[in-house]
Amino acid sequence: MNENKSKTLFERAKKVLPGGVNSPVRAFAPYPFFVEHAQGSKMYSADDTTYIDYCMAYGALLLGHAYPDIAEAVKNQLAKGSLYGAPTEREVEFAELIAKSSPCMEMLRLVNSGTEATMHAIRAARGYTGRKKIIKFEGCFHGSHDNVLVKAGSGATTFGAPNSLGIPEETTRNTIVVPYNDFEALEETMKREDNDIAAVIVEPVLANVGLILPKKDYLSYLKKITSDYGAVLIFDEIITGFRLALGGAQEYFKVKPDMATLGKVLGGGFPLAAFGGKKEIMQNISPVGKVYQAGTFSGNPVSATAGFTILNILNKKKNEIYPKLEKNCVELKKALTDSAKAHKVQAQVYNIASLYQIFFTKEPVTDYACAKLSDTQMFTTYFHELLRQGVFIPPSQFETCFLSTAHTEDDLKHTINAFDKALSKTAKEKTS
């Protein structure tokens, strides 16, 4: 691969962007490739290299890059204006479609990012309950605002310490971190805190620490215990929304939370997210209530048009799209599992709907602590070998791979062959 242009661009980028990137997940050694354009399942680098993309903008692009119907709809809207600072009919139509698709969304507010959505959902839950404390789970990522950028200590349950410089410890004093999939730890915490918990926020499926699935009945247990203690249950569906099913994890697992956050797929490739839930909670949002939330770009006509377009497509073609994505994902999981066994690589492979990931560890991965036991050096070898084979996945062990409807049978065949070569090299480097 001729990477001279990417290398040059990275050197320029480092002079004006911290680490040369605008989001840390895009960085990898020695430097990331820079994208020139993308179409369907492929990205084309500034160095004229083609990659089959299984990052898909970290799950946002369910239909692939530059989907024609979305591009055409956005083009038509741009001719009418990109931002008004006033309401539009499209906002209303879009919100109605979201509410129809997402089981708990009786009322919602459009915002611009997942971080905004979770921040305001938590604020709304606190305003509604009149309580301060929240519970989150180890390994769940809910954006980069102060209340949730928290890691756990060594105990099973702990008050969180900030996971970043610049966050005062007192800011996270009301954030409690509990292990995911641990029924007893949550029960003990709820009993101890009694009526002090405003909300429990969770990724129904953990997709920011690799891919970790909920144990049987765990999500329904969360629903029951939060109801028993009068806390608001928030499903962070920034990733799972419209990916697991049209109704996201709520539909897939048949559990209806009090609130949810949506993003990524929702925006059709544009900056857009939403938070919402029970009407009795959302009616506390300004201007009708005393929980303040605002944003100049919230519900802007370009993003709303893209989101409206993709949700219409998913509504019309859901019986075709979701089964096909799941079938292809199962095929990739089987190939990864079989190849790992053939090359005697200790690994765990997980999948759900159109998400999959491999962990380089001999033990099952059921929570954050298990995931952290994975061999990250083996993953780095695997990642770089896939890259050499023209397959791009998220560069960290602690991310998740995503399929799109744009991936073809030829893409899958090429990828399966690349898996085998990558795992062969990984095994050889491990034993050398």
C-alpha positions in Angstrom: 0.0 0.0 0.0 1.2 3.5 -0.9 0.5 5.4 2.3 2.6 8.4 1.6 -0.3 10.8 1.4 -1.9 9.6 4.6 1.4 9.9 6.4 1.8 13.5 5.2 -1.7 14.4 6.1 -1.2 12.9 9.6 1.9 15.0 10.1 0.0 18.1 9.2 -3.0 17.1 11.3 -0.8 16.6 14.4 0.2 20.3 14.3 -3.4 21.5 14.6 -5.5 18.6 16.0 -4.6 16.8 19.3 -3.1 13.5 18.3 -3.9 14.3 14.7 -7.6 13.3 15.0 -10.9 14.8 16.0 -11.9 11.7 18.0 -9.5 9.4 19.8 -11.0 6.1 18.5 -9.8 7.1 15.0 -6.1 6.9 16.0 -3.9 3.9 15.6 -0.2 3.3 15.2 1.8 4.3 13.2 -0.9 6.6 11.7 -4.5 6.1 10.4 -5.3 6.1 6.7 -7.2 9.2 5.5 -10.4 8.7 3.6 -10.9 10.3 0.1 -14.4 9.0 -0.5 -16.7 6.1 0.3 -19.6 4.3 -1.4 -21.6 1.3 -0.3 -19.5 -1.1 1.7 -16.2 0.4 0.6 -13.9 3.3 1.8 -11.2 4.6 -0.6 -8.2 6.2 1.0 -6.1 9.2 0.0 -3.5 6.6 -1.0 -5.8 4.9 -3.5 -6.4 1.9 -1.3 -9.8 0.2 -1.1 -11.1 -1.1 2.2 -14.2 -3.2 2.9 -15.6 -1.3 5.9 -16.9 -3.0 9.0 -16.6 0.1 11.2 -19.4 1.8 9.3 -18.8 5.0 11.3 -19.0 3.0 14.5 -22.4 1.6 13.6 -24.1 4.7 12.2 -24.3 3.5 8.6 -26.8 0.6 8.5 -27.4 1.1 4.7 -23.7 1.7 3.9 -21.9 4.9 2.7 -23.6 7.5 0.5 -26.9 5.7 0.2 -28.6 7.3 -2.9 -32.1 7.9 -1.4 -30.7 9.8 1.6 -28.2 11.7 -0.5 -31.0 12.8 -2.9 -33.3 13.9 -0.1 -30.6 15.9 1.6 -29.6 17.5 -1.7 -33.2 18.6 -2.2 -33.4 20.0 1.3 -30.1 21.9 1.0 -31.6 23.9 -1.9 -34.3 25.1 0.5 -31.9 26.0 3.3 -29.8 24.2 5.9 -30.8 25.9 9.1 -33.8 28.1 10.1 -33.8 28.5 13.9 -37.6 27.9 13.6 -39.8 24.8 13.6 -40.5 22.8 10.5 -43.2 20.3 9.5 -40.4 17.7 8.8 -39.4 17.8 12.5 -42.9 16.9 13.5 -43.2 14.1 10.9 -39.8 12.7 12.0 -40.7 12.8 15.7 -44.0 11.0 14.9 -42.1 8.3 13.0 -39.6 7.8 15.8 -42.4 7.5 18.4 -44.1 4.9 16.2 -40.9 2.9 15.8 -39.4 3.1 19.4 -41.7 1.5 22.0 -41.0 3.8 24.9 -40.9 7.1 23.0 -44.3 8.7 23.9 -42.6 12.1 23.7 -39.1 13.0 22.6 -36.6 15.8 21.9 -34.2 15.9 19.0 -30.5 16.8 19.7 -27.2 16.5 17.8 -25.2 13.8 19.4 -25.3 10.8 21.7 -23.5 12.7 24.4 -26.2 15.4 24.4 -28.9 12.8 24.4 -27.7 10.9 27.5 -26.8 14.1 29.3 -30.3 15.5 28.9 -32.0 12.1 29.6 -30.2 11.9 33.0 -31.1 15.5 33.7 -34.7 14.8 32.9 -34.8 11.7 35.1 -33.3 13.7 38.0 -35.8 16.5 37.5 -38.7 14.1 37.4 -37.7 12.1 40.5 -36.2 14.9 42.5 -33.2 12.6 43.3 -29.5 13.1 42.6 -27.8 9.7 42.3 -27.5 7.6 39.1 -26.3 4.1 38.5 -24.3 3.1 35.4 -22.5 -0.1 34.6 -18.8 -0.9 34.1 -17.9 -0.8 30.4 -21.0 1.1 29.4 -20.1 4.3 27.5 -22.7 7.0 27.6 -20.8 9.9 25.9 -18.1 12.2 27.2 -20.0 14.4 29.6 -18.8 14.6 33.2 -21.5 12.6 35.0 -20.9 9.3 33.1 -17.2 9.4 32.2 -16.5 7.3 35.2 -14.7 4.1 35.9 -15.2 1.6 38.7 -12.8 0.7 41.5 -11.8 -2.8 42.5 -14.9 -3.5 44.5 -18.1 -5.0 43.1 -19.9 -1.8 43.7 -18.2 1.6 44.1 -18.8 5.3 43.8 -17.1 6.4 40.6 -13.8 8.2 40.2 -13.4 10.4 37.1 -12.0 8.7 34.1 -10.5 11.9 32.7 -8.5 14.8 33.8 -10.6 18.0 34.0 -13.5 16.3 35.8 -13.7 17.2 39.5 -14.3 14.3 41.8 -17.3 16.0 43.3 -19.0 16.0 39.9 -19.1 12.2 39.9 -20.0 11.8 43.6 -23.5 11.0 42.6 -22.6 8.4 40.0 -22.4 4.8 41.2 -20.8 2.1 39.0 -22.0 -1.5 39.2 -20.8 -4.6 37.2 -22.9 -5.4 34.2 -24.8 -8.8 34.2 -24.4 -9.0 38.0 -27.9 -9.3 39.5 -26.8 -9.3 43.2 -24.5 -6.3 42.9 -27.4 -4.2 41.6 -29.8 -5.5 44.2 -27.4 -4.7 47.0 -26.8 -1.2 45.6 -30.5 -0.4 45.3 -31.2 -1.6 48.8 -28.4 0.4 50.2 -29.3 3.6 48.4 -33.0 3.0 48.9 -34.9 6.0 47.5 -31.9 8.1 46.4 -31.5 6.7 42.9 -32.9 8.9 40.2 -32.0 6.7 37.2 -30.3 3.5 36.1 -28.7 4.0 32.6 -27.5 1.0 30.6 -26.4 0.0 27.1 -28.8 -3.0 26.7 -26.0 -4.6 24.7 -22.5 -3.4 25.6 -20.8 -2.3 22.3 -18.2 0.0 23.6 -16.0 -2.6 25.3 -16.1 -5.1 22.6 -19.5 -6.8 22.3 -21.1 -8.1 25.5 -24.6 -9.6 25.6 -27.0 -9.4 28.5 -27.6 -12.6 30.5 -31.0 -14.2 30.2 -33.7 -12.0 31.9 -31.1 -9.4 32.9 -32.9 -6.5 31.1 -36.3 -7.5 32.4 -34.8 -7.6 35.9 -33.5 -4.1 35.4 -37.0 -3.0 34.5 -38.5 -4.7 37.6 -36.0 -3.4 40.2 -36.0 0.2 38.9 -39.8 0.1 39.0 -39.8 -1.3 42.6 -37.5 1.5 43.8 -39.1 4.4 41.8 -36.0 5.0 39.6 -36.1 5.8 35.9 -34.7 3.1 33.6 -32.8 4.6 30.7 -31.8 2.4 27.8 -28.9 4.0 26.0 -29.7 2.8 22.4 -27.3 5.1 20.6 -25.8 1.9 19.0 -28.6 -0.7 19.4 -31.4 1.6 18.2 -32.6 0.6 14.7 -29.7 -1.9 14.6 -31.0 -4.9 16.5 -34.5 -4.3 15.1 -36.6 -1.4 14.0 -37.6 -0.9 17.6 -34.0 -1.5 18.8 -33.2 -3.5 21.9 -36.6 -2.7 23.3 -38.2 -4.7 20.5 -35.5 -7.3 20.4 -35.6 -8.2 24.1 -39.2 -7.2 24.6 -38.4 -4.8 27.5 -39.8 -1.3 27.6 -37.7 1.2 29.6 -39.0 4.5 31.0 -36.7 6.5 28.7 -34.3 5.8 25.8 -31.6 7.6 23.8 -31.2 7.1 20.1 -28.5 8.1 17.6 -26.1 6.8 15.0 -28.5 4.9 12.6 -31.2 7.5 13.5 -29.3 10.2 11.7 -28.8 8.5 8.3 -25.2 9.5 8.3 -25.8 13.0 9.7 -25.3 14.5 13.2 -28.5 13.7 15.0 -29.8 12.0 18.2 -32.8 11.9 20.4 -33.9 11.3 24.0 -37.4 10.6 25.1 -39.8 8.3 26.9 -42.8 8.5 29.1 -44.9 11.7 28.5 -45.1 12.3 32.3 -41.2 12.6 32.3 -40.8 14.5 29.1 -43.4 17.1 30.0 -40.9 18.4 32.5 -38.7 19.6 29.6 -38.6 23.4 28.9 -40.5 25.4 27.7 -43.4 23.5 29.4 -41.4 22.3 32.4 -38.4 23.4 34.5 -35.8 20.9 33.1 -33.8 23.1 30.7 -32.5 21.8 27.3 -31.8 23.7 24.2 -29.7 23.6 21.0 -29.4 25.8 17.9 -28.9 22.9 15.6 -31.4 20.5 17.3 -33.9 19.2 14.7 -32.2 21.1 11.9 -33.8 20.4 8.5 -30.9 18.6 6.9 -30.4 16.0 9.6 -34.1 15.6 10.1 -34.5 15.0 6.4 -31.8 12.3 6.5 -33.3 10.7 9.6 -36.8 10.8 8.2 -35.6 9.2 5.0 -33.8 6.3 6.6 -36.6 5.5 9.0 -39.1 5.4 6.1 -36.8 2.9 4.4 -36.4 0.7 7.5 -40.2 0.7 8.1 -40.9 -0.4 4.5 -38.1 -2.9 4.2 -37.6 -4.2 7.8 -38.7 -7.8 7.0 -36.0 -7.9 4.3 -33.2 -5.9 5.9 -32.9 -7.3 9.4 -33.0 -11.0 8.6 -30.4 -10.6 5.8 -28.1 -8.6 8.1 -28.4 -11.3 10.8 -27.7 -14.1 8.3 -24.6 -12.4 7.1 -23.4 -11.7 10.6 -23.9 -15.4 11.6 -21.8 -16.4 8.6 -18.9 -14.1 9.7 -19.1 -15.3 13.3 -18.9 -18.9 12.2 -15.9 -18.2 9.9 -14.1 -16.4 12.7 -14.8 -19.2 15.2 -13.7 -21.9 12.8 -10.6 -20.1 11.8 -9.6 -19.4 15.4 -10.0 -23.2 16.2 -8.0 -24.2 13.1 -5.1 -22.0 14.0 -5.3 -22.9 17.7 -6.0 -19.3 18.7 -7.8 -18.9 22.1 -10.7 -16.6 21.3 -14.3 -15.9 22.0 -16.6 -14.6 19.2 -19.9 -13.0 19.9 -22.6 -11.6 17.6 -26.1 -10.2 17.7 -28.2 -8.9 14.7 -25.6 -7.0 12.6 -22.9 -6.6 15.3 -19.9 -9.0 16.0 -16.6 -9.0 17.7 -13.7 -11.4 18.6 -12.0 -11.3 22.0 -8.5 -12.9 22.3 -9.1 -14.7 25.6 -9.9 -18.3 26.6 -12.7 -17.4 29.0 -16.2 -16.3 28.2 -16.7 -12.5 28.2 -19.8 -11.5 30.2 -18.7 -8.1 31.7 -16.0 -5.4 31.6 -13.6 -7.3 33.9 -13.6 -10.3 31.6 -13.2 -8.1 28.5 -10.1 -6.4 30.0 -8.4 -9.9 30.2 -8.2 -10.0 26.4 -4.9 -10.0 24.7 -4.8 -6.6 23.1 -1.5 -7.2 21.4 -3.0 -10.2 19.5 -5.8 -7.9 18.5 -3.4 -5.3 17.2 -1.7 -8.0 15.0 -5.1 -9.2 13.8 -6.3 -5.6 13.0 -3.2 -4.7 11.0 -3.2 -7.9 9.0 -6.9 -7.4 8.1 -5.9 -3.9 7.0 -3.2 -5.3 4.7 -5.9 -7.6 3.3 -8.1 -4.6 2.5 -10.6 -5.1 5.4 -11.1 -2.2 7.9 -12.5 -2.9 11.4 -12.4 -0.6 14.4 -8.8 -0.5 15.6 -9.4 -1.4 19.2 -10.2 -4.7 20.9 -12.8 -2.7 22.9 -15.0 -1.7 20.0 -17.5 -3.6 17.9 -17.7 -4.5 14.2 -20.8 -3.6 12.1 -22.4 -4.9 8.9 -24.5 -2.9 6.5 -27.0 -3.8 3.8 -24.3 -2.7 1.3 -22.0 -5.7 2.1 -22.1 -8.2 -0.8 -21.5 -11.9 -1.0 -18.1 -11.1 -2.6 -17.3 -8.8 0.4 -18.1 -11.6 2.8 -16.0 -14.1 0.9 -13.0 -11.7 0.8 -13.4 -11.0 4.5 -13.6 -14.6 5.5 -10.4 -15.3 3.6 -8.8 -12.2 5.3 -9.9 -13.6 8.7 -8.0 -16.8 8.1 -4.8 -15.0 7.0 -5.0 -12.6 9.9 -5.6 -15.3 12.5 -2.8 -17.4 11.0 -0.4 -14.5 11.4 -1.7 -13.8 14.9 -1.1 -17.4 15.9 2.5 -17.3 14.5 3.4 -14.1 16.2 2.0 -15.3 19.5 4.2 -18.5 19.4 7.3 -16.8 18.1 
